[in-house]
Amino acid sequence: MGVSLKDVAQRAGVSVKTVSNVVNNYPHVTPQMRAKVQQAIDELGYRPNLTARHLRKGRTGIIALAVPELGNPYFAELAGAVIDAAAQHDYTVLVDHTAGLRERELLVSQEFRSHVIDGLILSPIHLENEDLLARQETSPLVLLGEREYDAPYDQIAIDNVAAARSAVRHLLDLGRRRIAFLGSRTGRERQPAHLRLRGWREELLAAGLEPDESLVVATDGYGRGDGASAMATLLDRGARPDAVFAYNDLIALGALRTLMERGLGVPGDVAVVGFDDIEESRYNATSLTTVSPDKQAIARHAVDRLVARLAGGPVSEPRRIRPGYRLVVRESTGGAHSVTAAPRDDAAPTGGG
């Protein structure tokens, strides 16, 4: 039979209510009393019944994280960070995969599992503002940064434009002038691909260079194969760059493969920068310089905002929070050290009604 609150209370010589206050981390407990109860908890090996605790509050103790691609290492690493952050609040995370399909994003956002989950962290690609504004569900929703919206929900996203500019600035500082962008997309100007392409253009213009649109290659997807094909397309055009800024690390890694197959040296002939700082970028044969979003901060902010709204206490209006990032310089641009670029968290009100 398990250890009960009553057992802990008897060991500590206090009331069951006092033990409950300590277990639930209520503030009105003296440090001395908290230490006394904690000692009894440790000695007896007491473990709280989290399921019962959530049920007493009318909750399931489960939050959902919905991402476009579980096979993408960035989202896999982010999911791990969200699970760790949620565990700090005694929540379990249900991970869902939308495949980046609008109908599945709509289904998830409209709480088709509302009887199972208490709240949702969603990384959408194809949802529009009107979809979110028309949402009828009242359970909390936090949006991650695969799109920017003018909607009344907390949004967690790094500054994609500024981060892209830091990558391009690094290449310019190396003396590179023909800097390609791999991974552009058509439509939906608030998607990260457009924001990162905008950063590419802005930094080139700031350096007094006219962006060469012949060095921009669109991709159907965001994988290694897409990057390899995009790099081959660029070289086949005869528009050889002296540097590449890729939408993400997977595209950059694919580009590295094509450059190797074509007999071009990295970084001697072509320097390459990615985005996301997935684990593979550190251990590739040629380690990859990349923009590293603070995944831990993204996860922490998302979970904290969701849990605060679930708690029902006073919560500020929806915010757009910008976690920090840094540019990690590795072998693909001739370095092996880290450079910090705007490592800060910023917040501003979101739009919407």
C-alpha positions as CSV (number, residue, x, y, z in Angstrom):
1,M,0.0,0.0,0.0
2,G,1.3,3.4,-0.9
3,V,2.3,6.2,1.4
4,S,-0.5,8.7,2.1
5,L,-0.7,12.3,3.1
6,K,-1.8,11.1,6.5
7,D,1.4,9.0,6.9
8,V,3.5,12.1,6.0
9,A,1.5,14.3,8.5
10,Q,2.1,11.8,11.3
11,R,5.8,11.5,10.6
12,A,6.2,15.3,10.4
13,G,3.8,16.0,13.4
14,V,1.6,18.3,11.4
15,S,-1.9,18.4,10.0
16,V,-2.8,16.7,6.7
17,K,-3.7,20.2,5.4
18,T,-0.2,21.4,6.0
19,V,1.2,18.5,4.1
20,S,-1.2,19.2,1.3
21,N,-0.1,22.9,1.2
22,V,3.5,21.8,0.9
23,V,2.8,19.2,-1.8
24,N,0.8,21.7,-3.8
25,N,3.5,24.4,-3.3
26,Y,1.1,26.9,-1.7
27,P,3.0,30.1,-0.7
28,H,1.7,30.5,2.8
29,V,4.0,27.9,4.5
30,T,7.0,28.9,6.5
31,P,10.4,27.7,5.3
32,Q,10.9,25.8,8.5
33,M,7.6,24.0,8.2
34,R,8.2,23.3,4.5
35,A,11.6,21.8,5.3
36,K,10.1,19.6,8.0
37,V,7.3,18.2,5.8
38,Q,9.8,17.7,2.9
39,Q,12.0,15.7,5.1
40,A,9.1,13.4,6.1
41,I,8.2,13.1,2.4
42,D,11.7,12.1,1.5
43,E,12.0,9.6,4.3
44,L,8.8,7.9,3.5
45,G,9.2,8.1,-0.3
46,Y,5.8,9.8,-0.7
47,R,4.7,10.4,-4.3
48,P,1.6,12.6,-5.0
49,N,-1.2,11.2,-7.0
50,L,-1.0,13.6,-10.0
51,T,-4.1,12.1,-11.7
52,A,-6.3,12.6,-8.7
53,R,-4.9,16.2,-8.3
54,H,-5.8,17.1,-11.8
55,L,-9.2,15.4,-11.7
56,R,-10.1,17.4,-8.5
57,K,-9.5,20.6,-10.6
58,G,-11.6,19.2,-13.5
59,R,-8.5,18.6,-15.6
60,T,-7.0,15.5,-17.3
61,G,-3.4,16.5,-16.6
62,I,-2.6,16.2,-20.4
63,I,-1.7,19.0,-22.8
64,A,-1.2,18.4,-26.5
65,L,1.6,19.5,-28.8
66,A,0.8,19.5,-32.5
67,V,3.7,19.9,-35.0
68,P,3.9,19.6,-38.8
69,E,6.6,17.0,-39.0
70,L,7.7,14.5,-36.3
71,G,10.4,13.3,-38.7
72,N,12.0,16.7,-38.8
73,P,14.7,16.7,-36.1
74,Y,13.9,20.3,-35.2
75,F,10.4,19.4,-34.2
76,A,11.5,16.2,-32.5
77,E,14.0,18.2,-30.4
78,L,11.4,20.8,-29.6
79,A,8.9,18.2,-28.6
80,G,11.5,16.8,-26.1
81,A,11.9,20.3,-24.7
82,V,8.2,20.8,-24.3
83,I,7.8,17.4,-22.6
84,D,10.5,18.4,-20.1
85,A,9.0,21.8,-19.5
86,A,5.5,20.3,-19.0
87,A,6.9,17.8,-16.5
88,Q,7.9,20.7,-14.3
89,H,4.2,21.5,-13.9
90,D,3.2,17.8,-13.5
91,Y,1.6,17.7,-17.0
92,T,1.9,14.9,-19.5
93,V,2.2,15.8,-23.2
94,L,0.3,14.2,-26.0
95,V,2.2,14.8,-29.3
96,D,0.2,15.0,-32.5
97,H,1.4,15.2,-36.1
98,T,-0.5,17.4,-38.6
99,A,1.7,16.7,-41.6
100,G,1.4,20.5,-42.3
101,L,-2.1,19.8,-43.7
102,R,-4.7,22.6,-43.3
103,E,-7.6,20.2,-42.6
104,R,-5.6,18.5,-39.8
105,E,-4.5,21.8,-38.3
106,L,-8.2,22.9,-38.3
107,L,-9.2,19.6,-36.7
108,V,-6.6,20.0,-34.0
109,S,-7.3,23.6,-33.3
110,Q,-11.0,23.0,-33.0
111,E,-10.3,20.6,-30.0
112,F,-11.4,17.3,-31.5
113,R,-9.7,15.8,-28.5
114,S,-11.1,18.3,-26.0
115,H,-12.3,15.4,-23.7
116,V,-8.7,14.2,-23.5
117,I,-6.5,17.4,-23.3
118,D,-6.6,20.5,-21.1
119,G,-4.9,22.8,-23.6
120,L,-3.0,22.9,-26.9
121,I,0.4,24.1,-28.2
122,L,0.2,24.3,-32.0
123,S,2.8,24.9,-34.6
124,P,0.6,25.7,-37.7
125,I,1.6,26.2,-41.3
126,H,-1.6,26.6,-43.3
127,L,-4.1,28.0,-40.8
128,E,-5.2,31.6,-41.6
129,N,-6.2,34.4,-39.2
130,E,-9.9,33.8,-39.9
131,D,-9.6,30.2,-38.8
132,L,-8.2,31.2,-35.4
133,L,-10.6,34.1,-35.0
134,A,-13.5,31.7,-35.7
135,R,-12.3,29.2,-33.1
136,Q,-15.2,28.5,-30.7
137,E,-13.3,26.4,-28.1
138,T,-12.4,28.1,-24.8
139,S,-9.6,25.9,-23.7
140,P,-6.1,27.6,-23.9
141,L,-4.2,27.6,-27.1
142,V,-0.5,28.7,-27.6
143,L,0.9,29.2,-31.1
144,L,4.5,28.4,-32.0
145,G,6.5,30.2,-34.6
146,E,5.8,28.5,-37.9
147,R,3.4,31.3,-38.8
148,E,2.8,34.8,-37.4
149,Y,-0.9,35.7,-36.8
150,D,-3.0,38.7,-35.8
151,A,-5.1,36.6,-33.4
152,P,-5.8,36.8,-29.7
153,Y,-3.5,33.9,-28.7
154,D,-0.1,33.7,-27.1
155,Q,2.5,33.3,-29.8
156,I,6.1,32.1,-29.3
157,A,8.5,32.8,-32.1
158,I,12.0,34.0,-32.6
159,D,12.6,37.0,-34.8
160,N,13.1,35.2,-38.1
161,V,14.0,38.3,-40.1
162,A,16.7,39.4,-37.6
163,A,18.0,35.9,-37.3
164,A,18.3,35.6,-41.1
165,R,20.1,38.9,-41.2
166,S,22.6,37.7,-38.7
167,A,23.4,34.7,-40.9
168,V,23.8,36.8,-44.0
169,R,25.9,39.3,-42.1
170,H,28.3,36.6,-41.0
171,L,28.7,35.5,-44.7
172,L,29.3,39.1,-45.8
173,D,31.9,39.6,-43.0
174,L,33.7,36.6,-44.6
175,G,33.9,38.6,-47.9
176,R,31.2,36.6,-49.6
177,R,29.0,38.5,-52.1
178,R,27.1,36.0,-54.2
179,I,25.0,34.6,-51.4
180,A,22.2,32.2,-52.4
181,F,19.0,31.5,-50.6
182,L,17.7,27.9,-50.7
183,G,14.2,27.0,-49.6
184,S,11.9,29.9,-50.6
185,R,8.2,29.2,-50.9
186,T,5.2,30.8,-52.8
187,G,2.3,32.4,-51.0
188,R,1.6,33.2,-47.3
189,E,4.0,35.9,-46.7
190,R,4.1,35.4,-42.9
191,Q,5.6,31.9,-43.2
192,P,9.2,31.6,-41.9
193,A,10.6,31.0,-45.4
194,H,9.3,34.4,-46.5
195,L,10.6,36.0,-43.3
196,R,14.0,34.5,-43.7
197,L,14.1,35.4,-47.4
198,R,13.2,39.0,-46.3
199,G,16.1,39.0,-43.9
200,W,18.4,37.8,-46.7
201,R,17.3,40.7,-48.9
202,E,17.4,43.3,-46.1
203,E,21.0,42.5,-45.1
204,L,22.3,42.5,-48.6
205,L,20.7,45.9,-49.2
206,A,22.1,47.2,-46.0
207,A,25.6,46.1,-47.3
208,G,25.0,48.1,-50.5
209,L,24.4,44.9,-52.6
210,E,21.4,44.4,-54.9
211,P,19.8,41.0,-54.1
212,D,20.3,38.7,-57.0
213,E,17.0,36.9,-57.4
214,S,18.6,34.3,-59.7
215,L,20.3,33.0,-56.6
216,V,17.0,32.2,-54.9
217,V,15.7,28.7,-55.3
218,A,12.3,27.5,-54.2
219,T,11.8,24.0,-52.8
220,D,8.7,21.8,-52.5
221,G,9.7,20.6,-49.1
222,Y,12.2,21.2,-46.3
223,G,14.3,18.0,-46.3
224,R,17.8,16.9,-47.3
225,G,16.6,15.8,-50.8
226,D,15.1,19.2,-51.4
227,G,18.3,20.9,-50.5
228,A,20.4,18.6,-52.7
229,S,18.0,19.3,-55.6
230,A,18.0,23.0,-55.0
231,M,21.8,23.2,-55.0
232,A,22.0,21.2,-58.2
233,T,19.4,23.5,-59.8
234,L,21.4,26.5,-58.9
235,L,24.7,25.1,-60.2
236,D,23.1,23.8,-63.4
237,R,21.9,27.3,-64.1
238,G,25.5,28.4,-64.1
239,A,24.7,30.8,-61.3
240,R,27.4,29.5,-58.9
241,P,27.3,31.3,-55.5
242,D,30.2,31.8,-53.1
243,A,27.9,31.2,-50.2
244,V,24.5,29.6,-49.3
245,F,22.0,30.5,-46.7
246,A,19.5,27.7,-46.4
247,Y,16.0,27.9,-44.9
248,N,16.9,25.1,-42.5
249,D,19.6,22.7,-41.6
250,L,18.2,19.8,-43.6
251,I,18.2,21.9,-46.8
252,A,21.8,23.0,-45.9
253,L,22.9,19.4,-45.4
254,G,21.5,18.4,-48.7
255,A,23.3,21.3,-50.3
256,L,26.6,20.2,-48.8
257,R,26.1,16.8,-50.4
258,T,25.6,18.2,-53.8
259,L,28.6,20.6,-53.5
260,M,30.8,17.6,-52.5
261,E,29.5,15.6,-55.5
262,R,30.3,18.5,-57.8
263,G,33.8,18.8,-56.5
264,L,33.3,22.1,-54.8
265,G,35.0,22.7,-51.4
266,V,33.3,24.0,-48.3
267,P,33.9,26.6,-47.2
268,G,36.7,27.4,-49.7
269,D,34.5,27.5,-52.8
270,V,31.1,27.9,-51.1
271,A,30.4,28.7,-47.5
272,V,27.1,27.3,-46.1
273,V,24.8,28.4,-43.2
274,G,21.7,26.6,-42.1
275,F,18.9,27.3,-39.5
276,D,17.7,25.3,-36.5
277,D,20.9,23.8,-35.0
278,I,19.7,20.2,-35.1
279,E,22.0,17.6,-33.6
280,E,23.1,16.4,-37.0
281,S,24.5,19.8,-37.9
282,R,27.1,19.4,-35.2
283,Y,28.2,15.9,-36.3
284,N,28.1,16.1,-40.0
285,A,31.4,15.4,-41.8
286,T,31.6,19.1,-42.4
287,S,30.0,20.6,-39.3
288,L,27.3,23.2,-40.2
289,T,27.2,26.8,-39.2
290,T,23.6,27.5,-38.2
291,V,21.2,29.8,-36.5
292,S,20.3,28.2,-33.2
293,P,16.9,29.1,-31.8
294,D,16.7,28.7,-28.0
295,K,14.5,25.6,-28.1
296,Q,14.4,25.4,-24.3
297,A,13.1,28.9,-24.0
298,I,10.5,28.4,-26.7
299,A,9.2,25.3,-24.9
300,R,9.4,26.9,-21.5
301,H,7.4,30.0,-22.6
302,A,4.8,28.0,-24.4
303,V,4.2,25.7,-21.4
304,D,4.3,28.5,-18.9
305,R,1.7,30.5,-20.8
306,L,-0.6,27.5,-21.2
307,V,-0.3,26.4,-17.6
308,A,-0.9,30.0,-16.4
309,R,-4.2,30.1,-18.3
310,L,-5.2,26.7,-17.1
311,A,-4.7,27.8,-13.5
312,G,-7.4,30.4,-14.0
313,G,-5.7,33.2,-12.1
314,P,-4.9,36.6,-13.4
315,V,-3.0,36.3,-16.7
316,S,-1.9,39.2,-18.9
317,E,-3.4,39.7,-22.4
318,P,-2.1,37.4,-25.1
319,R,1.5,38.1,-25.9
320,R,3.9,37.6,-28.8
321,I,7.1,36.4,-27.1
322,R,10.4,36.3,-29.0
323,P,12.9,33.9,-27.4
324,G,16.6,34.4,-28.1
325,Y,18.8,32.8,-30.7
326,R,22.5,32.7,-31.6
327,L,24.6,32.1,-34.6
328,V,26.8,29.0,-34.1
329,V,29.9,29.1,-36.3
330,R,31.3,25.8,-37.5
331,E,33.4,24.3,-40.3
332,S,31.0,25.1,-43.1
333,T,32.0,28.7,-42.9
334,G,35.5,28.2,-41.6
335,G,35.1,28.3,-37.8
336,A,34.4,26.1,-34.8
337,H,33.2,28.6,-32.2
338,S,29.9,30.2,-31.2
339,V,28.9,33.8,-31.8
340,T,25.9,35.2,-29.8
341,A,23.4,37.2,-31.8
342,A,20.6,38.9,-30.0
343,P,20.2,36.3,-27.2
344,R,17.2,37.9,-25.6
345,D,13.5,37.2,-24.9
346,D,11.1,39.9,-26.0
347,A,7.4,40.2,-25.7
348,A,4.7,42.3,-27.3
349,P,0.8,42.1,-27.4
350,T,-0.6,40.0,-30.2
351,G,-3.2,41.3,-32.5
352,G,-6.7,40.2,-33.0
353,G,-9.9,41.0,-31.1
